[in-house]
Amino acid sequence: MIPWLEAADPFPPVTDALKRPNGLLAAGGDLGLERLLDAYRHGIFPWYAEGEPILWWSPDPRMVLVPAELKVSRSLDKTLRNRDFEVRFDSAFRAVMQACAEPREGQAGTWITAEMIEAYCRLHEAGWAHSVETWIDGTLAGGLYGVAIGRMFYGESMFTRVRDGSKVALVHLVQQLHRTQYRLIDCQMATSHLASLGAREIPRREFVRRVTELVHYDVPPGPWREAEQSS
């Protein structure tokens, strides 16, 4: 059994999360600004389908990407050098979320519900959530979004409409985080795609220790405005 959160209830310790399904911690609560920020500061994130109550997760182990460990394959490097992508930050946050929510082959539905889109757009408007977008001739071709607190970035989802569109966004995200001294990217769940880019699993206790350290850096929320062009 997992606890049901009323409006003012704190999250239980992440060590209380279930082993099966891995990381399920609590249900209920809301997607308000303070609730979401409190969740991320404790290594917790919401993930649920349309028609379900809000479900909160903290899996063990946790997939992370250290910015310095990003792997750029030869083919991706060629794309970065030869493809005429324009990369922007925070210029189309809602559009990125909506694209991430579009049906994908082999998936019955999406966890990025209308409620989630509105909640994260509020986070974006408050300066906590960010998007990185790749554009071709003024058309959105790929991108990703996530939440930044202190020196910690929590990746949420990515999409692509052309080959390597989301990977280009990820490379520029990592470059942005390196410039601004972010130390860790939360990737949540393990996938072979993320592993191919250099992400790896670490024990939840280590992840929570790193999060506790990194979220306490005094980095004020605000928009990311720097944009770059690939050559």
N, C-alpha and C positions, 0 to 999 in steps of 0.2 A: 504493500500500500504506500501511496505517496500523499503528502499533505495537500489540502486545498487552501490556497492563499486568499484571504479576504483583503480588503483594500489596504489596511495598515500593517498586515503581517509581514515580518521579515522573511527572507529566504532561509531555508534550513541549511546546515553545513553541507558543502558539496560531497563530503564523505558519506552522506546519507543516500546519495543517488543509487538507483538500482543498477545491478549488473546486467539484467535482462528486462527490458531493453536497455542497452548500455547508456548510462548517464541520465536517465529520466529522474528528475529531482522533485518536481512539484507541478501542480496545475492551478489554474485560476489567476487571480490578480488582474492586472491591466497592462496596457502598453503605453502608459504615460511616460513622460520624459524622465522623471526621477526613478521610476521603477526600472526602466531600461538601462539607465546609467548605473544604477546600483547592481543590476544583474551583471553587466559587463565587468564592473570593478571586482566582482567576485568570481569571474570565470564561468558565468552562466549565460545562456542565450535562449530565446524563444524559438520554437520550431513546432508547427502544428498544421494540420490540414483544414480546409474549409469545413465548417460544421462541427469541428472539435473545440473543446475548451483550449485556452492558452496553455501550452505545455512548456516547461522549462527544463533545460538539459545542461549537464556538465560531464561529458564522457571521459572515460579513462581507458587507454591513453588519449592524448590530444595531439592532433596534427598541427604542426607549426612550421613556419618558414622564417629562418634567420635571414635578414636582407643580404648579408654577405655571402650566403650559401646558395643564392639563386643560380640555377643552371640554365644557360642559354645554349640551345643546340645549334649546330651549324645551319640548319634550315631556318631556324628562328633568327639567327644572326643575319642571314641573307635577307630575310624579310625586313628586318630593322634597317638594313642598309639600302635596300632597293625598292621597297614598297612606299608609295607616296601617301603615308598616313599622316594626318594631323592629330595630335594628342592634346586634349583639353582636360582641365580639372574643374569639377563642380559647375559645369555649364548646362547640364541636362540630367540632373539627379533623378527626377521622376521618370523621365523617359528610359533611363538605364534600368530602374527598378521594374518598370512595366515590361521591358524587353526580357529581363531575367525571369519574369513570371510567365512568359509565353510558353505554350506546350512544347515539350521536347520529345523526340523519338524514344519510345520505350518507357515513358512516364505517363501514369494515368492522370496526374493532376499536378498542382503546384502548392508549395507551402507559402508562397509569397501572395497572400490574400490581399484584398482591397484594404482590410483593416491594417495589415502590416505595412502596406505602401503609405498609407496616411500617417502611421506612427513614425516611420523612418523619415518621411518628408518633414515632419516636425523636428526630428533630431537634426536633419540637414539644415533647416531654417535656423536652428539654434547654434549651428556651427560645429556639431559633434559628428555628423555623418557626411561622407564625401563620396564622390564618384570620379572615376578616371575613364575618359571616353576616347575611342579612336574613331576618326571621321575620314571619309573619302569623298572628295568633291561635295562637301557640305552635308553628306548623309551619314547618319550614325551607323558604324560598321561593327562595333564591339565595345565592351566596357566591363566595369566592375564597380561595386560599391561596398562600403564598410563603415566602421565606427572608429574614431580616433580619440583616445583618452590618454593624457600624459604622453609617454613615449611608446605607447602600445597601439597597434592597429588590428582591428578585428575584421577580417574579411568575411563578407556575407554571401555574395553570389557574383557570378560573371556570365557573360553571354557573348556569342560571336555570330555574325552574319556572313563573314568572309573568313578564309583561312587565316589563322593566327591573330584575328582581331582582338580577342580577349587577352592573348599572351602579350601582345604589344602593350596593352594597357597595364598588364602586370609588371612588365619590365620598367615602364615609366613610373608606376607606383613605387617600386623598390628604389628607383633612383631618387624619387621625391623623399622617401622615408630616410634614405641614407643622408641626403642633404640636411634634413631636419633632425637627425640623430635619433630616429626611432629604432628600437632594438629588436622587436619581435612582431611577426604577423600571425595571428590566430587563423588557422584554416579549418578548425572545428573537426570535421570527420576525414578519415584517411581515404584517399582515392589514388589510383595509379597515375592519373593525370597530374595531380599535385606532386606526387613523388618524383615524377620525371622532371619537374621544375626545381627540385631540391628540397621540397618539404619533407619532414620526418616526424615520427611520433615520439612524444616524450611522456613520462608518467604525469598524471594529473597533479600530484603533489608538487612536482617541479614546475609545471605550468602555472599553478596558483601562486607559487612563491615568486615567479618572475612577474606575473601580473601585479601582485601586491607591491612589488618594487617599482614597476614602470608606471603605473597609473598615478603615482604620487608626485611625478614631475609636474611642475607648475607650467603647463602649456595651455594658454587660454584658447577656448574654441573659436573658430572663425573659418571663413572660406579659404580654399586653396585656389589661387588665381594663376599661378605660373603655368604656362602652356609651352609645349615644345613641338618641334617638327622632326620627324625622322628624315635622314638624308637620302 
